[in-house]
Amino acid sequence: MKDTDCLVVGAGVAGLTAAFELKKRGVEVQVLEARERVGGRTWSGTLDGAEVDWGGEWIGHGQPRVYKLIKELGLRTFTTYDRGEKVLEVRGRTSTYKGTIPWMAPWKLIQIQAGIWWLDSLAKGLSTEEPWAHARAAGWDATTLDATRRAVMWSADARGVMDAAMRTIFGAESGELSLLHALAYIRSAGSLNNLIATEGGFQHDRILGGAQSISLAMAASLGDERVHLGRPVVQITHNTAGVVVRDARGEEWRARRVVVAVPIAIGARIVFEPALPPLRAQLMERSYMGAAVKCFVRYEKAFWRDRGFSGEAASADGIVSVTFDQCSDDGSTPCLLAFIGGRSARTWHQRDPEARKQLVLDRLAAYFGPEARAPIAYAEVDWCTERWSGGGPIALFPTGTLSTHGSAMRTPIGSIHWAGTETARECMGFIEGAVESGLRVADEVAQG
């Protein structure tokens, strides 16, 4: 049996931030990771020489912790390409626009703006610390975002534009989302505009070398002797003296504290002895992951830029929810990203691989021109098939969950602490949120 002060389960951004911070405070820490890599839901690579982020990638204004960490680690960022016209697809017809909100018939545009204003105004009344404590929390949690927004958005086209954003943000349909969960998410971001905007929003910057470089740099600082890959945790035995953690290899690790920094739904796979209190156990059992597929298409040249397009497109009712320019910081490796989320992503794996590729190329050609049909490389990652995430980009809380089980989100249980971007008070679901949660549990452990 191996002894340490604190064990961290999960070597994603949240877990490694906690370990990185605890090491600086003189706490002996060990990290156990199920995968053969660090990074969790951030995972970077290359496609025919182009740097791509198979997982989370963007950071933006209003996210001070991740920028501070990037600077501390000696990493650099660059601005997401956002120049030129954007494309909107509604009922198979495309139009172009500039800015954050697409141009539509005035009465539809008014509904979109009214929907954004309505959600922002409701979200502002929530506490970032305890959104489930709001007087109307139970009522909001009893219904879905789609059911309630119809009061101000009766146009199917207007709702469809919002749906494209929801599928990207949550990996889910608006009819799946608890209104309370959606509002809490918006509140943690500051506004809905922060969630959907590129320039000035949460998609403003990318990280040179990929978002996984944050985790790689922290792991390197900790050292190989502290970060152990390929070790899924199967059981945590806890009492007043501390914890004993058993991994899938049968090895046991003893510590004063343990930080569980895996997606909430994945945490339900771990056996806890004694069993966790019902609220925490049910929170993990009731949550489930969104559905997200990222498709990258590499080209000889950035023809969309030459034609005056930014590379951004949104579809109100198509299989591809949104697209982004994914060229390198200097534009030397032209690449487009097509994001598939929600219902279409959940069944994506059932399609023939060549048919999937053709569907993506067809949509890109419809948005940016026939040159899109002639890539030099194509690759995709279906997060629903990723064993240790089970989906993406975030965990979802069905109706009736957050209002009743939310108080168990961050509350330590004896020697067990909870981290992960879904537990964040600010920028929930983003890399910033993961960093915030890691810093929080580091404080809890150090002060405990």
N, C-alpha and C positions, 0 to 999 in steps of 0.2 A: 504493500500500500504506500502511495506517495502522498506526502504532506505539503501543504502550502497555506498561506493566509486566506487567499481568495481564488476560487475557480470561476472562470467565465465560460459559459456554454454558448458557443456560436462566435465565429470569427468574421462576422460582417462588420459594417461600420460601427454599429452600436456597441457590440461586444469589444471590439478592438479599441474603441475610444475609451471605454471604461478601463480596460487593462492598461492602456497607454498612460492614462491619467493616474491610475493607482500606482503604477511603477514610479512615476515622478514623485509621488508622495511617500515613497519608501515601503509600500505594501508589496509583499511577495505574491505574485499572481501567475496562474497557469491558465491557458486557453485551450479548450477542446472543440474541434471543428469536425463536423460529419463529412464534409467534402474533402477532396484532395487539393483544395485551393482556399484562399481567403477571399473575402469580399462580399459574401452573401448574395444579396440581390444586386450588387454592383459586380460586373464581370466584363472585362475589356479584352479585345483581341484585334485581329486584322483580317481584312478581306481583300486579297490581291493588293496588298500594300497599303490599304486604307485603314486607319485606326477607327474601330467601331466599338460602341458600348452595347453589348448584348442585353444589359440590364439598365438600372437607373443611371442617368448621366448628367442631368442639368442642375445648376444652382443659380440663384438670382438674388435680386435686391431684397432686403429684409431677412437675410440669412447670415448673420454676423459670425456665428460659431464655426461654420464650415469654412468660411473665408479665412478666419484666424488660424484654423487648423492647417489649411492648405499652405498658408504662408509659413507656419512653423515647420512644416515638413519639407519646405523648399520646392513645392510644386507651383505650377503656373496655370492660369486660366486664359481662355480666349472667348471673344464674343460670338454667340450663335449668329450665323448669317441670317439676316432678316430684311435684306434690301430687295425691293421689287414688288410685283403684284402677287397676291395670294389667290387661291382658287377655292370656290365653294361649289359643291355638287348637291343639288336638290332634285330628287325624282329623275335622276339620270341626266339632268341638264347642268352645265357648268357656267359660272360667271366669275369675274375677277373683282378684287377689292384691295384696299390698303387699310392698315390699322389693325385693331384687335377684333372689332365687330364687323361681320360681313355686310355688304349692302344687299338689301332685299326690298320688297314693296314696303312703303312707309308703315302701313298698319302692322306688318309682321315685325319690322324692325322695332317698333314701339313695344311690342309684346316681349321681344328678347330683352330690351333694356329694362322693361318693367319687371321681368323675371329675375334679372340680375339684381336690380335694386331691392326687390322683395326678399330674396335670399340673403343679401348682405345685411338688410335691416333686421331680419330675424336673428341672424348669426351674431350680430353685435351685442345682443342682449345676453349671450352665453358667457359663462366663465371659462377661460382656457384651462383652469385647474380642475373644475368639476362641472362640465357641461350638462351632466345628467342630473344636477341638483336644481336646474331651472324649474320654475313653477309649472311651465307648460311641457316639460320634458316628456312625461308619460304620453301625453296626447300626440306630440310630434313623433314619438317613437312607435306609436301605434299605426302609423300610416307611412306611405312611401313618398318619395320626392315627386314622382310622376302624378300620383293621385291628387296631391295638394297644389301643385303648380298650375293645374288646369284652370284654376280660378283667375289667373292673370295671363295664361298662355293657352288660348283655345285653338290657335293655328297649329296644325300638325307639322308644318314646315318650320315654324319657329321652335317648336319643341325638338324637332329633329336636329337643328343646329346645336342646341344645348346638349342633346344626347351624344353628339360626336365628342364633345368635351368630356362628358361624364364617362364615356367608355374608355377614354384615354386616362383620365384622372383615377378612376376607381377600378377599371377593368370590369364594369358591370353596366347593366341597363338601368335607366332611371326608375323603372318599375320594381327593381330589386332593392333599391337603396332606401333604408330608413331615413325619413326626413331629419330626425335628430342627428344621425351619424353624418349626413351631408352637411348640416349646419355646423356641427362641431368641427368638421374638417375645414370648412370655409373660415370659421372663427380662428382656428389655429394658424391659418395662412394670412389673415388680415382682411382678405376680400376675395371674392370669386375672380376678379380681374387678375390678381396676383397668380392664381392657379392657371389661368388660360393664356396670359400674355407672354410673349417672347421678350421684346424690348421692354425693359423696366419691370418684368415679371419674373416668375420662378424658372423660366427657361432662358434667361438672359445670357448665361455663360456655360461653357463646357470646360472640361479639365484636360489640359495637355497630357497626352499619354493615357487618357481614359480615367473614368471615375474609380476604377478598381485600384488605381495607383495610390489612392488615399490609404486603403487597407494594406496594400503591399508595403508602403512606407512605414506604417505603424507596426506591422508585423516584423519588419526588418529591425526596427528600433528595439522591439521586445526581445528578438533573438529566437533562433530555432529551438533553443532549450525551453522556451516558454509557450510556444505555439505548436500544438500537436494536431496534425491533419489526419483525416480518415478515421476519426474516433467519434462516431455517433453516441450520444449519451442515451442510455436505455433506462436508468433508474437513479433516483435521488432519494437517499434516506436522510431524514433531517430530525434533529432534536435540539435541546437547549445548548448542547455542547458544540454544535456545528453540523456539518453535512458529510456524507460519504457518497460519492458519485461513481457509478459503474458505467464503463463504456462498452461498446459492442464487442471489443476484443476480450472482455472479461476482466480488464484491469480496474482497480479501484483507486480513487483519489479522495483524500480527506482534506477538509478545509474548514476554516472558521465561518466563511460566508461563500455563497454561490450566487452568481449573476446569470440568470437565464435570459439570453439575448437571441432567441430564435423567433420566427413569426409565430404569433399567438396560436394559430391553428396547429402548427407543427409541435408546439409545446404539449399538446394533448397526447402525443405519442409517448411521452416520457412517463414512466411509472413513479409515482411519489409515495414514499412510505414514511410516516402515515399519510393517508390520502389528504389532499388539499381541502380547505374549506369549500363548501358547495358553490359559493359565488365565483371563486376563482376557477374551480374545475369546470363549471358550466360555461363560464366566459370563453374558455379555450375550446370546449366541445361545440359550442354554438357558432363560433366564428368560422369563416371559411375564406379562402383566397379568391381574389378577383381573377379574371382571365385575360392574359395579354400575350400577343405574339409580335415580335419585332422582325421585320423583313428588311434586309439591306441589299441595295442594288448598286453595283459598282460600274462606272462608265469611263470611257476614254476621255470625255470632256464634259464639263458642266453646261450642257446645252441649255438647260432651263435658265441659268443665269444670263447666258447670251441672249435669250429671248425675253428678258426682263422679268422673270419670275423669281420669287424668293425661295421656292422649293416647298413652301407651306401650302397644304390643301386640307380641306375638311369636307367630309361627306355626311349629309344629314341622314342618309338611309342606305349607304353602300357598305360593302364588306370592309373596306379600308376606312378607318375612322379619321385618321389624320396622316399627313406626311410632313417630313422636315428635310431640309438640306443637311447632309452629314459629311460635307467636305472637311478636309483638314483645315487647320487655322490659316494656312497660306493658299488654300484652294487647289493644291497640287494633286490631290487624290479625290476626284469627283465621286460622290456617293449620295444616294437618296435613302431615306428611311420611310417605310410604310408601317404604320402601327395598326394592329387589329385588336379590338378589345370587346369585352362583353360576350353576347350570345354567339357571335361569329367565331370568336377565339376559342370558345369551349368545344366547338365541333371541328376546329381547323384540322386537327390531326386525322380526322376521318377521311379527308380528301386525298387524292393521289398527289404526290409531291410535285410532279410536273404540272398538274392542273392548278395547284396552289401558286406556283411561280407564274403561270400564265395569267391568273386572275390579278395578281399584283401588277404585272407589266401592263395589262390592259387598262387598269385604272390610272397608272402613271402616264400612259400614252394619252388617255382622255384628258388629263390635267395639263400636261406639259408638252405634248407633241409626240409624233411617231418615233423620234429618236429613242424614246424610252423603251422601245421594244428590242433594242440591240445592246444589252449590257455585256460587259466582259466577265462579270461574276455576280452570283446571287447566293445569299445564305439567309437563314431564318432561325430564330430561337423561339420555341413554344414553351412559355413558362409553366403552362399547365402540366407539362410532362417532366418538369424539373423536380426530382425527388425531394430535395430538402427545402424547397420553397412551396411547391404544390400549387403555384399560380402566381399572379402578380397584377398590378404592381404592389397592392396592399391587401391586408386582411379586411374583410367586410363583417359588419355586425347586423344581422337581420333585425327586422322590426321586433320590438319588445326586449331587445338585449341590452343596449347601452344604458337605458334608463334604470334597469333593475340590477345589472351586473357591472356597470361602469366603475363603481367604487372600488372594485377589485383590480382595476387596470394596473395601478402602480404600487398599491399598498404591499409592503414587504410582509412575508409570512415567516416569522422567526428569522432564520438565517438565509432565507431565499429572497432575492431581489429580482425585479423584472425590468428589462430594457427592450429596446426595439422601437422603430420609428412610429408604430401605431400607438405606443405609450407616450409619445411626446406631447408636451403642452403647446409647443409652437412648431409650425411647419410639419405637422403630422404627415407621414407618408413620404417625406422627402429625405435626402441625405442629411440636410440640416436637422431634421427631426431625429434621425438616428444619432447624430452627434450630441444633440441636446439630451437625449435619454441616457447616453453613455456617461455624460458629465454628471447628470443627476444621480445615477446609481453609484458613481465613484464617490460622490459626497456622502451618500447613505452609508456605504461600506466604511469609508475613512472615519466617519463620525460615530459609527457603531462600535 
